[in-house]
């Protein structure tokens, strides 16, 4: 059992770190916390097998934290995102204007006036007094994707769609 836990713990922890750091939505983050829980349980088992009290205590605590992460991301946040997706789909089938969720804005693809992808939305800037979106910050990568350029575009110049936005940039 010690040999299994010795390998399962770091492998699960590394996979979970990639899953949560990838920021691919509530479900992926939630399943990342499930894998983190497996890792912290394996670390706890390894600590028990090798009589390492500090490893047992730290990973016992992390197991509780990871279970809270599972509840938050697979339970609550996933439900919020699913509700937003359902409202967006329903808006397409109604006479009301099409809607998209505000938490769907970061990561939304940005296209130029020719339909070529030029980046993604990273943030929206709201006016304090009115609460209206005034600018959208977009990120564009250069070279091999390691250099990122940020710029704020007035929201009034952006045409939003359900899953992408278009700016009048050539």
PyMOL commands that set and color helices and strands:
alter all, ss='L'
color gray80, all
select helices_A, chain A and resi 2-21+26-49+53-92+102-104+155-157
alter helices_A, ss='H'
color red, helices_A
select strands_A, chain A and resi 109-111+117-126+133-142+147-154+158-160+164-167
alter strands_A, ss='S'
color yellow, strands_A
deselect
rebuild
show_as cartoon
